[in-house]
């Protein structure tokens, strides 16, 4: 049997690293939810994840950064849902289609996971360090969404234009505010005050935004 190529080995290594990061993130989230952010140490997270503290610090610089993969997973799912939305859908409908699929409990994320998400988003509102992590993840989500919109544009541009970045920021803000608004209250994750319904309301309010002018670009002569 031939030995694996370096590219294959790197891919496997990256997948293992991503799996370890997510295991640490879940352990951190469970402790934050159970005993609070202040009472949780990085060493506690490492112990819960079954790793040495030095291993924890190879992946994350602080305990707050440990939940970044969980913050990011929802944004990644939404960007992927926009990318795979039926190609005939105009951008506003593609965004709404993706938001409905991603934010509806048990469609994208389980209902119990949404309750974890509520606690983590609330913690970000009360902790400057965690708020910084949340803000960085949201910014990265805008970047990914801009790349997706570029791939769906008429010209299928390689790099998002400033206009596409602006469009992604507008759409991402609509969903982020919906999630933050839901997390600040006590409404269930499913229903008229859930994150999916709030996101659909926010995106519907943006239907007059010039999506096509930004994302389609000039038609060939």
N, C-alpha and C positions, 0 to 999 in steps of 0.2 A: 504494500500500500504506500502510495506516495505521501510525502509529508505535506502539511497544509501550506499554502502560499502565505506570505507575510500579510497580504490584504485580508485573507480569511482569518488569520490569527488575530489581527487587529480588530476585526469586526466582532469576534467572539469575546475579546477582552473588553471592548466597549459595552457589549451587552451585559457582561458580568458586572461591570462597574455601575451601569444604570440600574441593574437589579439590586445591587447593594445599596445604592443611594435611596432607592424606593423603600427598601426594608428599614433603613435608618429613619426615613421620613415618616413612615407609618408608626414606628416606635415613638418618635418624638411627638407626633400628633396625639397618640393615645395617652401619653403622659401629660401633655398640655391640657387635654380635655379632662383627664381624671384629677390632676392635682394642681393645675394652673401653671402658667409660664414661669412665674417668679420662683416657685418651689422646685422647679425642674432644673437639674444641672446637666451639662453635656455628658458627664460621667454616668448619670442615670440613664440617659438615652443609649449610650454605648452598651451598658449592661443589659438593657431591655432588648437591644438589637442583637445581642450575643457577640459583640466585638470588643476589642480593646479600645480604651480611650484614644491611644495614638492613631488607631485606624479611623476612628471618628474624625479626628482632626486632619486626616489625609483627604477626607471628602468635604468637610465643612469647617469653616473658620469659627463659627459661633453656633450656639444651640438654636437661635432663631433661623439661621440659614438652613437648618436641617429640614424644615417643612417646605422649602422652595419647590421640590419636585411635586408635592401634592398640590400646591398652588398652580403649578404649571400644567398639570395633567388635564385639567378642564379646558384651558386655553388651547392646548395641543389638539384635544378632541374637536373643539369648535373649528379651528383652522382646517383640520382634516375633513370635517363635514362640509365646510364651504368648498374645499377643493373637489370633493367627490359629489357635490350636488349636481343634479342633472344639468348638462351643459347648455340646454336650451333656456334655462331659467335666467332672467335678467338678474343683475347683481342684488337689488333689494330683496327679491324673492329667494335668491340663493342664501343670503344672510339669514333671512327669517326661517327658511327650511332648516338650516344648520343649527340655529339657536333652539328651535323647537326640539330637534333630535337630541341635542347635547344637554339641554337644561331640564328636560322633562324627566322626573324621577323614574328610574327603571328602564328608561330608553338609553340614556348615556351613562348616568351614574345612579346607583341604588339610593333609595330613600334614606337608609341609615347613614350612608356616606354623606348625604347632603347635611345631615345634622352635625357631623364632624366639620363639614365645610363652614357651617354657620358659626361654630365656635372659633375656628381658626381665623375667619374674616373679622369677627368681633375682637379677637385678641389683637389683630393688626391695628385696629382702631385705638386700642389702649396702650400699645407698646411702640415707641418710636423705632426701636430696632426691628421689630417684626413688620411695622408699616413700611420700612425701607425695603425689606425683602419683597413684600407684596407689590410695591411700586415698581421694583425692578422686573419682577415677573410680568406685570402688566405691560411694561414697555417692551419686553421681549415678545410678548404676545402680539402687540401691534406690528412689530417687525415681521413676524411669521405670517400674519394675516395680509400684510402688504405684498409679501412674496406670492401668496396664494392668489390675490387679486390680479397680480401681474400675470400669473400663469393663465388666468381666465380671461384676460383682456383680449381684445380683437387682434392686437399685434403680438401677443404672447411674449412680452418683453422679458429680457433676462434679469434686469434689475428694476425694482420699483422706482417709478418717477416720484418727484416730490408730490405731485397730485395724488398718486396712488397711496403714498404714505399718509397723506392727509385723510383720504377716504378711509383707510384702515384705522386711523386714530379715532375718527368719528364713530365708526361701527363698533370698535372695541370699547369705547367709552359708554356707548348705549348698553352693552352687555355688562360691563363692569359695574356701572351704577345700579343696574337691575339686581345684580348679585349682592352688592353692598346694602341696597335698600331692603331687600328681603332678609339679609342676615341681621340687620339692626332690629327687626321686629320678631314676632313670635308666630307668624303665619306658617302653615305647613308648606313643605316644598312643592306640593302639588295643589293646584287651585288658582283662583284669580289673583292672589297675592304672592304666588310662588315665583321663583326666579325665571322660569320659562315665560309665564304670562307677562311679567314686568318687562322682560327683554323684548318680547313681541310688541308690547305697547310702545317702548322706546324706539324700536326700529321702525314701527309704523309711522311714528311722528317724523321720521327722517325720509319719508318717501318722496318729498319734494326736493330733497338734496340732489344735486346734479350728478348722480352716479354714472349715468351713461357718458356724459361729457368727459368725466375723469377717467373711467375705466375702459371705455371703448377706443378712444383716440381717433385720429383722422382716418376715414375710410380711403382705401386706395382709389385712385382715379379710374 
